[in-house]
Structures are given as structure tokens and as C-alpha cells.
Amino acid sequence: MTRPHKDIYGKMEVFHRSVERSRHLAKNAIGLATLGDRIVMYTDGSVRLPEYDCPRTSAVTYRHVYDGTDAKNAPWIDRAFGVLGIKNSNEAEIVAVAESLKALEQEVRSYIEIKKQQAKKASRLQVLIFSDSRHCLSILDRMLQTLMKNKPFTGRDWTVEYLKANVKKLVETVASTDLDLPVEFHWVKGHSGVEGNDRADWLAYDAYPTAKWYFLGHQSSACPAMYEVAEMGEMSMALVERQQEAESLEPSVTNTPSTATTSASQMPPETVNSPIALGAIESVIDSTKPHPEPRETDTATAGQTTAALSAVYNTIADLRREVREQREEERKQSEQMVSKFLEAMKELKKAPHVTTTPVGGGEVADLEPKPENQRKRNFLVAKIRRAGQRLRGMGRKSKSKE
């Protein structure tokens, strides 16, 4: 027996919090034990070139905590996608959120299966999805409100329809179970020091070289029906197979381990060196060697790729954290210099105009200011003021970079 879809839509909410509150929640959501079993997702989209025929990329990364396991050791699960047939970054962000819902639907099925194996009832699973696109979340909010009223919702382009299809599929999956699945969508400011958001950003950015060569030669137009979404593992394997097929046509080349290595080396450098593609390429090289047992399944290959990605992006996150800390230290130093200059200028303005004139063996103070001393004082005040303005400008620039 299926539950009413209205009840499930009612548990899917969109929140637009302030910058600080959203950043605090995005940083600490995975460690909130009060949420119980939970999944925390981060999405992002990337656009390298403005041309319509160039592919865009989207990414989803998430962690889950079940049965009170240690949140600190929860592994990252990364997914990157190449998208053809979209115009701007807003549509790439919509595809990223749509893919997060598709991944969530698979996680719900896995969660229910895990509970069955443990002879427990799957009662409640809290989900938080963070996106740095207000445009995407506003469309999603209107969509959920409309669907909850059982009214039709039509998007302006295929990305919105793709998002709606994934929302409906998730709702249908949950409706066939007794699982309580509250889903919260939160806006978080991009590049604000949130590890999950930075990780999704790098995933989408690094997926572009592979997506570019995968979609090379694909037909695309401004027609909304002409689009394609491909996952990174699929694109990497297709590139390697394409290269191997090209080499198999050469009579002097045989399918040996050295041939596989040569084919990988002849591929575009930026595609081969992409961290996402390395795991897939290495698995193809290993598959050309003689195996006493059958080849590993696609699931094992995906697991190896995920482990390699996790190690690479953990290192990237550490480097970016060090850069942010260094910028913060430089900003504090510049603010201290500004405050010192401003204090010196205030003290100079308060000081009396006293000059000294040597008389005999000592000095006698002249209470009357001389014109040349007045000019020197004005010049010094203007110099300090200009220095303070420059330092304040430096402080504003460093804040904007962050």
C-alpha cells in the first residue's frame, strides 16, 4: 500500500538562511547526533567556456551516518557528471541537484535493505542537501509547492523537467515504504570554507577535460530535446575503449599490457591526468593482464575509483584550507596596520602646534606656529590619510577574494 504523495512532498522543504547560519549548519551537519540516521549532500555546477556546444559539468558529494556510527570517519561518496545541451551555470546547478536526488533514491533503497539485514525497521532518515545556487532552490521551492497541491508544473527548459522527474521518482520510492524521509534543501554561500561545497566545486571543475573529449563529435543544438548527461566513470571508460578501438585498427599493434599503457599516454594529457579518470584507466590496464579469475565487476571498479578520488580530494581540501588560513592572517595584519595609522593620525591632529627655536645653549618653545611647520604638518596628515585609505582597500580586496 502506497502512502499519499502529498504527505511526502510536505516533508521536503527549502530554506534560505543567512550566510553565517547556513555556513555553520553546512560545516557541522554531519556531526549533529540529534539528527539520527542522516545523509548530508553538497552539489555544484561548473561552466568553463561560454559556447553552447561546450559541455558543462555537475557534481554531487555526500556522506551518510547510520546506526550512530562515527561521523568523523564517514567516507565521502563522489559523483561527477558531464552535461551537454545547457546554456549557463544555473542549469548546471539544477542538474547537480537533480543528480543528488537520483543518488538519494538509490541510498534510500540501500538503507532499507541494510535495515532488513539487521532485522530492524527503517523508521526515519534525515537528509540535508546544500546548494550555492539561490536560482535553483527558488525553482525547486515553487515546484514542491505546486506538486504538493497535485497541480501540473512545467519547466522552461529540460533541466527543470529533469529535476521534476527525479523528484517524482524519489517520492514514488518513499511512498512504497514506511520510511519517514524529511529532506531539507539549504542555500550555502559558495567558496566560504565549507568542505563539502569546496569538494563538489573541485569535482565539477576537474570533470571538464574528460567531458570535453567524451562529447567530442556529439551533435548538440539549442533544441531543448537535444541533451545528454553522462557520469564520470562512464565517460572515462568510453574514452579508453575508444582509444583501444582506434589502436586495434593498426596491424602492428597488439592488445598487450604495453599497448594499453601506450593508448593511455596518447590520450589528451589533461584527460589522462584528471584524478577522476585515473582509476578507470588503471582498471583497463589491469584488465589486459592475464587473470586466473574472471574480471572484476563494475561495482568493484567503481569502488576503486571512489577510493582514489577520496584520497585526491582530501589532499585538495587540506591545501585550500591552508590557503584560507594564510589569507585570514594577512587580512588581520593589514587591519592592524590600518588601525595604527588611524590612531597616529588622530594623535597628530590633537597635538599642539609647538616649534622649538635654539637660543644659546638650549631650546625655547615658540607657541606661535610658523607657516613652514604648518605646511609640513598638513603634508604629513595627508600622507597618513592616503596610507590608511590604501590599507583599507587592501583589506576589502582580501575579504572579497575569500
C-alpha positions as CSV (number, residue, x, y, z in Angstrom):
1,M,0.0,0.0,0.0
2,T,1.4,3.3,-1.0
3,R,1.2,6.5,1.1
4,P,-0.3,9.7,-0.3
5,H,2.4,11.7,-2.2
6,K,1.1,14.9,-0.6
7,D,2.5,13.8,2.8
8,I,5.9,13.1,1.4
9,Y,6.1,16.4,-0.5
10,G,5.2,18.1,2.7
11,K,8.4,16.9,4.3
12,M,10.6,18.4,1.6
13,E,11.4,22.0,2.4
14,V,13.7,24.7,1.0
15,F,15.5,27.1,3.4
16,H,17.2,30.4,2.7
17,R,19.2,31.2,5.8
18,S,21.7,33.9,6.5
19,V,25.3,33.4,5.3
20,E,26.6,32.7,8.8
21,R,23.8,30.4,9.9
22,S,23.9,28.4,6.6
23,R,27.7,28.1,6.7
24,H,27.6,26.9,10.4
25,L,25.0,24.3,9.6
26,A,26.8,23.1,6.4
27,K,30.0,22.6,8.3
28,N,28.6,20.8,11.3
29,A,25.6,18.9,9.9
30,I,27.3,15.5,9.6
31,G,28.3,15.7,13.3
32,L,24.8,16.5,14.7
33,A,23.9,13.3,16.5
34,T,20.4,14.7,17.3
35,L,19.5,14.1,13.6
36,G,19.9,10.4,14.0
37,D,20.5,8.4,10.8
38,R,21.3,11.1,8.2
39,I,22.7,11.9,4.8
40,V,24.4,15.2,4.1
41,M,24.8,16.2,0.4
42,Y,26.6,19.0,-1.4
43,T,26.1,20.0,-5.0
44,D,27.7,22.3,-7.5
45,G,27.9,23.1,-11.2
46,S,30.7,24.4,-13.4
47,V,31.0,26.2,-16.7
48,R,34.4,26.7,-18.3
49,L,33.5,28.2,-21.7
50,P,30.5,30.3,-22.7
51,E,29.9,28.4,-26.0
52,Y,26.6,26.5,-26.1
53,D,28.1,23.3,-27.7
54,C,30.8,23.0,-24.9
55,P,29.9,20.6,-22.2
56,R,29.1,21.8,-18.6
57,T,29.8,19.7,-15.6
58,S,27.9,19.0,-12.3
59,A,29.0,17.2,-9.2
60,V,27.5,15.6,-6.0
61,T,29.4,14.6,-2.9
62,Y,27.9,13.3,0.2
63,R,28.4,11.3,3.5
64,H,26.0,9.2,5.5
65,V,25.8,8.1,9.1
66,Y,23.7,5.1,10.1
67,D,23.2,3.5,13.5
68,G,25.2,6.0,15.4
69,T,28.5,5.3,13.6
70,D,31.4,7.7,14.0
71,A,30.6,10.8,11.9
72,K,34.3,11.7,11.6
73,N,35.2,8.5,9.8
74,A,32.2,8.6,7.4
75,P,33.6,8.3,3.9
76,W,32.9,10.8,1.1
77,I,31.0,9.4,-1.9
78,D,31.8,11.5,-5.0
79,R,29.9,11.6,-8.3
80,A,30.7,13.9,-11.2
81,F,28.8,14.3,-14.5
82,G,29.3,15.8,-17.9
83,V,26.2,17.6,-19.3
84,L,25.6,18.6,-22.9
85,G,22.8,20.9,-24.0
86,I,22.7,23.6,-21.3
87,K,23.5,27.3,-21.6
88,N,24.7,28.6,-18.2
89,S,25.8,27.7,-14.7
90,N,22.3,27.9,-13.3
91,E,21.2,25.0,-15.4
92,A,24.4,23.1,-14.4
93,E,23.4,23.7,-10.7
94,I,19.9,22.4,-11.4
95,V,21.3,19.2,-13.0
96,A,23.6,18.8,-9.9
97,V,20.6,18.9,-7.5
98,A,18.7,16.5,-9.8
99,E,21.5,14.1,-9.7
100,S,21.7,14.4,-5.9
101,L,18.0,13.3,-5.7
102,K,18.8,10.4,-8.0
103,A,21.6,9.3,-5.7
104,L,19.4,9.8,-2.7
105,E,16.8,7.5,-4.2
106,Q,19.5,4.8,-4.6
107,E,20.6,5.5,-1.0
108,V,17.1,5.1,0.3
109,R,16.8,1.6,-1.3
110,S,20.2,0.7,0.2
111,Y,19.2,2.0,3.6
112,I,16.0,-0.1,3.7
113,E,18.0,-3.2,2.6
114,I,20.6,-2.6,5.4
115,K,17.8,-2.4,8.0
116,K,16.2,-5.6,6.7
117,Q,19.6,-7.4,7.1
118,Q,19.9,-6.1,10.6
119,A,16.3,-7.1,11.4
120,K,15.4,-3.5,12.2
121,K,12.7,-1.3,10.9
122,A,13.7,1.6,8.7
123,S,11.8,4.4,10.6
124,R,13.4,7.7,9.9
125,L,16.3,9.1,7.7
126,Q,17.1,12.8,7.8
127,V,18.5,14.3,4.6
128,L,20.2,17.7,4.2
129,I,21.2,18.9,0.7
130,F,23.3,22.1,0.3
131,S,23.5,24.1,-2.9
132,D,25.1,27.5,-3.5
133,S,22.5,28.4,-6.2
134,R,19.6,30.5,-5.0
135,H,18.1,30.3,-8.5
136,C,17.9,26.5,-8.4
137,L,16.4,26.4,-4.9
138,S,13.8,29.0,-5.8
139,I,12.7,26.9,-8.7
140,L,12.7,23.8,-6.6
141,D,10.6,25.5,-3.9
142,R,7.9,26.5,-6.4
143,M,8.0,23.0,-7.9
144,L,7.4,21.3,-4.5
145,Q,4.6,23.7,-3.5
146,T,2.9,23.0,-6.9
147,L,3.3,19.2,-6.8
148,M,2.1,19.1,-3.2
149,K,-1.2,20.6,-4.4
150,N,-1.4,18.0,-7.1
151,K,-1.1,20.6,-9.8
152,P,1.0,20.4,-13.0
153,F,4.4,22.1,-13.1
154,T,6.1,22.8,-16.4
155,G,9.6,24.0,-16.6
156,R,11.0,26.4,-19.2
157,D,13.8,24.0,-20.2
158,W,14.8,20.4,-20.0
159,T,16.8,20.8,-16.8
160,V,13.8,21.7,-14.8
161,E,11.9,18.7,-16.3
162,Y,14.8,16.5,-15.4
163,L,14.7,17.8,-11.8
164,K,11.0,17.2,-11.6
165,A,11.4,13.6,-12.9
166,N,13.9,12.8,-10.2
167,V,11.8,14.4,-7.5
168,K,8.8,12.3,-8.6
169,K,10.9,9.1,-8.7
170,L,12.1,9.7,-5.2
171,V,8.6,10.4,-3.9
172,E,7.3,7.2,-5.5
173,T,10.1,5.1,-4.0
174,V,9.5,6.6,-0.5
175,A,5.7,6.2,-0.9
176,S,6.0,2.4,-1.3
177,T,7.7,2.2,2.1
178,D,7.1,3.2,5.7
179,L,10.2,5.3,5.8
180,D,10.0,8.8,7.2
181,L,12.2,10.9,4.9
182,P,12.4,14.6,5.8
183,V,14.5,16.3,3.1
184,E,15.8,19.8,3.7
185,F,17.4,21.9,0.9
186,H,19.7,24.7,2.2
187,W,21.4,27.5,0.5
188,V,25.1,28.0,1.4
189,K,27.5,30.6,0.1
190,G,30.0,29.2,-2.4
191,H,33.7,29.3,-1.6
192,S,33.0,30.1,2.1
193,G,35.2,27.5,3.7
194,V,32.6,24.6,3.7
195,E,34.5,21.4,3.0
196,G,31.6,19.7,1.2
197,N,30.9,22.7,-1.1
198,D,34.6,23.1,-2.0
199,R,34.8,19.4,-2.7
200,A,31.8,19.5,-5.1
201,D,33.3,22.5,-6.7
202,W,36.6,20.7,-7.4
203,L,34.8,17.6,-8.6
204,A,32.8,19.6,-11.2
205,Y,35.9,21.6,-12.3
206,D,38.1,18.6,-12.7
207,A,35.5,16.7,-14.7
208,Y,35.6,19.2,-17.6
209,P,38.6,17.7,-19.6
210,T,37.1,14.2,-19.6
211,A,33.6,15.6,-20.5
212,K,35.1,17.7,-23.3
213,W,36.7,14.7,-25.0
214,Y,33.8,12.4,-24.3
215,F,31.3,14.7,-26.0
216,L,33.6,15.5,-28.9
217,G,31.7,15.0,-32.1
218,H,28.3,14.7,-30.4
219,Q,25.6,16.6,-32.1
220,S,24.0,19.4,-30.0
221,S,21.8,22.3,-30.8
222,A,19.6,24.8,-29.0
223,C,16.6,22.4,-29.2
224,P,15.6,21.6,-25.6
225,A,15.2,17.9,-26.6
226,M,18.9,17.6,-27.5
227,Y,20.7,16.9,-24.3
228,E,22.8,14.3,-22.6
229,V,24.0,13.5,-19.1
230,A,26.9,11.1,-18.6
231,E,28.6,10.0,-15.3
232,M,32.3,10.3,-14.9
233,G,33.0,6.6,-14.7
234,E,31.1,6.0,-17.9
235,M,32.9,8.8,-19.8
236,S,36.4,7.6,-18.6
237,M,35.8,4.0,-19.7
238,A,34.3,5.2,-23.0
239,L,37.4,7.3,-23.7
240,V,39.8,4.4,-23.0
241,E,37.7,2.0,-25.1
242,R,37.6,4.5,-27.9
243,Q,41.4,4.8,-27.9
244,Q,41.8,1.0,-27.8
245,E,39.5,0.5,-30.7
246,A,41.5,3.1,-32.7
247,E,44.7,1.2,-32.0
248,S,43.2,-2.2,-32.8
249,L,42.8,-1.0,-36.4
250,E,46.6,-0.7,-36.7
251,P,48.1,-4.0,-37.9
252,S,51.4,-3.6,-36.0
253,V,49.7,-3.1,-32.6
254,T,48.5,-6.0,-30.5
255,N,46.4,-5.9,-27.4
256,T,49.0,-6.3,-24.7
257,P,49.6,-4.5,-21.4
258,S,52.2,-2.3,-23.0
259,T,49.6,-1.4,-25.7
260,A,47.1,-0.3,-23.0
261,T,49.8,1.9,-21.5
262,T,50.6,3.4,-24.8
263,S,47.0,4.2,-25.5
264,A,46.6,6.0,-22.2
265,S,49.8,8.0,-22.9
266,Q,48.5,9.0,-26.3
267,M,45.2,10.4,-24.9
268,P,45.0,14.2,-24.2
269,P,47.2,15.0,-21.2
270,E,44.6,16.9,-19.3
271,T,42.1,14.0,-19.7
272,V,44.6,11.3,-18.6
273,N,45.9,13.3,-15.7
274,S,42.4,14.1,-14.4
275,P,42.1,12.4,-10.9
276,I,38.6,11.2,-11.8
277,A,39.8,9.4,-14.9
278,L,42.9,7.7,-13.4
279,G,41.0,5.0,-11.6
280,A,39.1,4.0,-14.7
281,I,42.3,4.0,-16.9
282,E,44.3,1.9,-14.4
283,S,41.5,-0.7,-14.2
284,V,41.5,-1.1,-18.0
285,I,45.3,-1.6,-17.9
286,D,45.0,-4.2,-15.2
287,S,42.2,-6.0,-17.2
288,T,44.6,-6.6,-20.1
289,K,46.9,-8.7,-17.9
290,P,46.2,-12.5,-17.6
291,H,43.9,-13.2,-14.7
292,P,43.4,-16.6,-13.1
293,E,39.9,-15.4,-12.1
294,P,37.2,-13.6,-14.0
295,R,37.3,-9.8,-14.4
296,E,36.1,-7.7,-11.5
297,T,32.6,-6.4,-11.7
298,D,31.7,-2.8,-12.4
299,T,30.9,-2.3,-8.8
300,A,34.5,-3.2,-7.7
301,T,35.9,-0.8,-10.3
302,A,33.6,2.0,-9.1
303,G,34.8,1.3,-5.5
304,Q,38.4,1.7,-6.5
305,T,37.7,4.9,-8.4
306,T,35.8,6.3,-5.4
307,A,38.7,5.4,-3.1
308,A,41.2,7.1,-5.4
309,L,39.0,10.2,-5.7
310,S,38.6,10.5,-2.0
311,A,42.3,10.5,-1.4
312,V,42.9,13.1,-4.0
313,Y,40.2,15.5,-2.9
314,N,41.1,15.2,0.7
315,T,44.5,16.5,-0.2
316,I,43.0,19.3,-2.2
317,A,40.7,20.2,0.7
318,D,43.7,20.4,3.0
319,L,45.6,22.7,0.6
320,R,42.7,25.0,0.2
321,R,42.2,25.2,4.0
322,E,45.8,26.3,4.4
323,V,45.4,29.0,1.7
324,R,42.3,30.3,3.5
325,E,44.1,30.4,6.8
326,Q,47.0,32.3,5.2
327,R,44.7,34.9,3.7
328,E,42.9,35.3,7.0
329,E,46.3,36.0,8.7
330,E,47.2,38.6,6.0
331,R,43.9,40.3,6.4
332,K,44.3,40.6,10.2
333,Q,47.8,42.1,9.7
334,S,46.5,44.7,7.3
335,E,43.7,45.6,9.6
336,Q,46.2,46.1,12.5
337,M,48.3,48.4,10.3
338,V,45.2,50.4,9.3
339,S,44.2,50.9,13.0
340,K,47.8,52.0,13.9
341,F,47.9,54.6,11.1
342,L,44.5,56.0,12.1
343,E,45.5,56.3,15.7
344,A,48.6,58.1,14.7
345,M,46.6,60.5,12.6
346,K,44.2,61.2,15.5
347,E,47.1,61.9,17.9
348,L,48.7,64.2,15.3
349,K,45.5,66.2,15.0
350,K,45.3,66.6,18.7
351,A,48.9,67.7,19.2
352,P,49.6,71.5,19.7
353,H,51.4,73.4,17.1
354,V,54.7,73.8,19.0
355,T,58.0,74.5,17.4
356,T,61.4,74.9,19.0
357,T,63.9,77.7,18.3
358,P,67.5,77.2,19.6
359,V,68.6,80.1,21.9
360,G,72.0,80.0,23.3
361,G,72.8,76.5,24.7
362,G,69.2,75.3,24.9
363,E,65.9,75.4,23.1
364,V,62.9,77.6,23.8
365,A,59.4,76.7,22.7
366,D,57.6,79.0,20.3
367,L,53.8,78.9,20.9
368,E,53.2,80.6,17.6
369,P,53.2,78.1,14.7
370,K,55.3,79.0,11.8
371,P,54.0,78.8,8.2
372,E,56.6,76.2,7.1
373,N,55.8,73.9,10.1
374,Q,52.1,74.2,9.3
375,R,52.8,73.1,5.7
376,K,54.8,70.1,6.9
377,R,52.1,69.1,9.3
378,N,49.4,69.2,6.6
379,F,51.6,67.2,4.3
380,L,52.2,64.5,7.0
381,V,48.5,64.4,7.8
382,A,47.6,63.9,4.1
383,K,50.3,61.2,3.7
384,I,49.0,59.2,6.7
385,R,45.4,59.5,5.4
386,R,46.4,58.2,2.0
387,A,48.3,55.3,3.5
388,G,45.2,54.4,5.6
389,Q,43.0,54.5,2.6
390,R,45.3,52.2,0.7
391,L,45.4,49.7,3.6
392,R,41.6,49.8,3.9
393,G,41.4,49.0,0.2
394,M,43.7,46.1,0.7
395,G,41.6,44.7,3.5
396,R,38.4,45.0,1.3
397,K,40.1,43.1,-1.5
398,S,41.3,40.3,0.7
399,K,37.7,39.9,2.0
400,S,36.2,39.8,-1.5
401,K,38.7,37.1,-2.5
402,E,37.5,34.9,0.3
